[in-house]
Amino acid sequence: MDRSWIHNPDKNSAEYKLGVAEFIEVAKKHVNHRGLARCPCSKCNNCVWMTLRQIGLHLITNGMSYNYTVWTHHGERMKKKHSSSKDKMFESSGANDDTTCDNDEVMDIINDLYPFAAHHHYERNDDIQDQTFHDEVVAEDQYIPDMLNQEIDKYERLLREAQEELYPGCTGFSVLTSIVELMQLKVKNLMTNKCFDELMDILKRMLPVGNKLPASHRHAQKIMKDLGLGYVKIHACKYDCALFYKENEDLDECPVCKEPRFELNTNEKKIPKKVLRYFPLKPRLQRLYMSMHTADNMKWHAEGRVDDGVMRHPADTVAWKEFDKNYEEFAKEPRNVRLGLASDGFNPFGDIRTPYSMWPVMVVPYNLPPWMCMKKEYTMLTLLIPGKQEPGKEIDVYLRPLIDELKEIWEIGLPTYDKVTGSVFNLHAAVLWTISDFPGYMNLSGWSTKGYNACPNCNDDGTSAWFSDKVCYMGHRRWLPHNHVWRRNKKSFDGKTEFRAKPRKLSGEEILSQVHNIQFKRFGKHPSNPDKKRKRTVEQRNWTKKSIFFELEYWSKLRIRHNLDVMHIEKNVCEIILGTILGIEGKSKDTFKARQDLEALGIKESLWLEWDGNYWVKKHPFFTMEPKPKMEFLEFLKSVKYPDGYAANISKNVVLDTGKINGLKSHDNHVLLQRLLPVGVRKYLPKEVADPIVRLSSFFQQLCSKTLCMEDIHKLQDEIVYILCKFEQIFPPAFFVSMIHLMVHLPEEAEEAGTVTERWMYAIERMLGRYKKFVRNKARPEGSIAEAYVSQESLNFCAMYLHKVETPFNKSERNFDGGPRQEKLSVFAQVSRPIMSSSSIPFLKIDMEVAHWFILNNCDEVSPFLEEHKELIKLERGVDIDKRHRKLFPAWFCERVRRLGVANSPLYNDELFELARGPLRAETYQGCIVNGVKFVVAERDDKLTTQNSGVHVPGDQETGDVDYYGKLTSVIELIYRQRYRVILFKCHWYNTDPTKAGTIRRDYHLISVDTKTRWYDSDPYILSTMAKQVFYVNDPKAGVVGK
């Protein structure tokens, strides 16, 4: 739409009036429920709400703001510089407008942050006094005057900085604009304060005399402070007994243990012994609705979600829907926020020689869509619990301010301004569940994850016994059907029959009744605490406390309160299995004591210790690889090459000399268990051992998928019970630590809480890694993190508005594929970008013909012409119809389209004609990026440590088409007239013809192809967008040619 009329100085011209009318038509569709919209005139600057008639008068009188060319306040959305499928936040039709002034973006920031103060300022300085905004928002809530008083001082300070020229005559940058963009640069590149000070000094000397650029980081931070939300310091007892908070705020000693609150430094200044940093939740929730960039997405769960019975988001789950059913008033307002609360300890120094455990508490807003809700930009830090020791069960002491705030938001609500509607509503929020690892589960829930009843889901009805100096958890036959034959099998299991039903999962009310009237130990780690060594009573079961979360009215009614963390469970399971089947010393569960356990139970006689006259001998078990197969398995792992960005290089962790695998991270174990272990074990372990391991890998693959169906979850429940029962037949009892047992509950939790991607610790662990980078002053790690976080938080909000600097929201993807194209013809509109050294080549005529024929056959718009021509060939009643069709069609098609053009037929278009005329030349490349995936030709790929040449074209299951597997040999760009192009992949295809024996092997969910075969050499091309990437690994079971 042409908007040059905005710059027309003649406000009475027909062009200008037509433009105003055009704007009013657009604005009509985006008024609030009272028929008001923001006025974009040069005086109001989108800060005053008016009727459309008043807006029209203002635009004629004052003119529209010259820089308001993308009407973001009236329904249009600013587009990212490079579109990303992963972050759909900025999807729109408006492009990045170079005419937009950087200062206008900063004005939008402060106007959105302080909407009431902004209106008050513009209304006070406008010659037209308008009461509509006041009527609109003040009538909604009695607290607006208080909110205005809180905002006005900060707004006026920021406005002065935003309106002050950076230097005399500067039109593009104000003081505030320059600070915001420079701070973005600092944070993005992890610049130290000293480096930033030096940069500011250089820039200040570069700029004209009289410039207002701050001289240092400290001065810049003072100005930026009003854009941030800050935090509160709350003193705590050294021994975690209590906080000096509310009624204890003025005390000088702990009300519980009487430990002094302060210690004196060398200057006789009082220094608190422990400080909790509390980041209030209320303003952070309010800020989610202050910006158009997030406010609209906060209703995605109610307005943008597809409810088709498939679980993709917490809103699809039983837990969410039952909560809505129990609290209908809460559910009626889609803007009410559902939260997940996460916590975990970490060492801020990253050095195990310096023991230190700091515990941040974070919340994630589940209202946002799945591609946003777990991202770091929307994860809110609420508490920073200080070290050196972990809080343990005393975490409830530190959670007190957060719980008080959550209770207030739930019961009373929070007056919140909604940018989308321009009105104030009363926001409520609820915590759906917590996210933590298993030790963190104990701290948050109060259920001890140690001892005979370590499983919180089984409660006090678990099955455990003392083996090998530790408690082991078996008895998984309880989950089998009542008449299953394994229930009577003594010899293969623990020497007993098993007819008990599976443990019943208790409801929240039943859990509350267990802890309601029990006197637990008092909080605190003081050496003189009389409760410190007191043993738990029978009534206490494994409870160490009544969790503070039960103070929340709804907590006992939630279907699931604390999540088992799939990430850590998967990691530990992989380490246990790998250590045991490889016989790695210190990691294998097959020890001398484990063999003695078997003898004590009278089972698995072949594995009992034998006396050779001098020593007890442990025979080699059937579930552990022999030395030679073990070395071959390790060589198999060392040969693995992953695609770019898929996972860390595992070959670096495999040590052939010692026969060990060292230093695997959680994600390494994730990939190893799901992808590599099932391939490798099939040859080197007996089938009865390999079978449950391969099935376990498939179990985790399905459990960790981004979508889940109830039917699939029920199958997973049956599958994991079978796998665990098979493990009981194979491995000694010492194998069954708590992490092995917890797998049986994972499908149960998925049934209630949905996909694991919103409930596991990967996103939280990434946040902890981010906090580690914030530590600059190692003497004060908590202070470093707190200051860096509030600075980063304010800049994240600003980043949503900045379009001329790189931010987390507009940063192009690592593998950018060029973005959507303008062409309409399907083959010309491919989203792909060739990379790496192009060179013009004289394509042979036969190659060009084959490639052109393939394109014509795979262009949807050409299909009707292909059918038409084939019918004409059939009418001639000749032989070799297909051959003649292929030979004659290109020339016939070109002439046919030309005639359509002469006749001005609606079937004609220029792109179709240029396609019919054929390509001019071809260029070859060594790689290509398609849909964010990087492909590299095999010749180059073989020299790299990554593997990006594997190609897969899925077949059509309905028509019975086979899947095609191959390797990329060349990327070819065919150049047409008018700069149109088509990108093809030339591939070496492996024979996967199912009618020929030995070409493709299927074993479980694994597919093995013979890489020495060739197929379709005469027709090797595919469109680049047809390709799906796969990576090949050696298949030990299939021999040297199997992949």
ABEGO torsion letter per residue (X at the ends): XBAAAAABABAABAAAAAAAAAAAAAAAAABBAAGBBBBABAAAGGABBBBAAAAAAAAAAAEBBAABABBAAAGBBBBBABBBAABAAABBABBBBAABBAAAAAAAAAAAABAAAAAAAAAAABABBBAAAAAAAAAABAAAAAAAAAAAAAAAAAAAAAABBABBGBAABBAAAAAAAAAAAAAAAGBBAAAAAAAAAAAAAABBBGBABBABAAAAAAAAAAABAEBBBBBBBAAGABBBBEAAAABABBAAAGBBABBBBAAGBBBBABBBBBBBAAAAAAAAAABAAAAAAAAAAAAABBBAGBBABAAABAAAAAAAAABAAAAABAABBBBBBBBBBBBAAGBAABBBBBBBBBBBBAABBAAAAABAAABBBABBBBOABBAEAAAAAAAAAAAAAAAAAAAAEBBBBBAAAGBBBBBBBBBABBBBBAAAAAAAAGBBABEAAABAAAEAABBBBBBGGBBBBBGAAAABBAABAAAABAAABAGBBBABBBBBBBBAAAAAAAAAABBBBBBEABAABAAAABBBBAAAEABABBBAAAABAAAAABABABBBBAAAAAAAAAAAAAAAAAGBBGABABBAAAAAAAAAAGBGAAABBBBAGABBBBBBBAABBBAAAAAAAAAAAAABBBBBGABBBAAAABBAAAGBBBGBBAAAAAAAAAAAAAAAAAAABBAAAAAAAAAAAAAAAAAABABBBAAAAAAAAAAAAAAAAAAAAABBAAABBAAAAAAAAAAAAAAAAEBAAAABAAAAAAAAAAAAAABABAABAAAAAAAAAAAAAAAAAAAAABAABBBAAABBBABBAGEBBABABAAAABBBBBBEGBBBBBBBAAAAAAAAAAAAAABAAAAAAAAAAAAAAAAAGBBGAAAAAAAAAAAAAAAAAAAAAAAGBAABBAAAAAAAAEBABBBBBABBBBGGBBBBBAAAAAABABBAABBBBBBBAAAGBBBBBBBBABBBBBBBBGGBBBBBBBBBBBBABAABBGABBBBEABBBBBAABBBGAABABBBAAABBBBBBBBBAAAEAABX
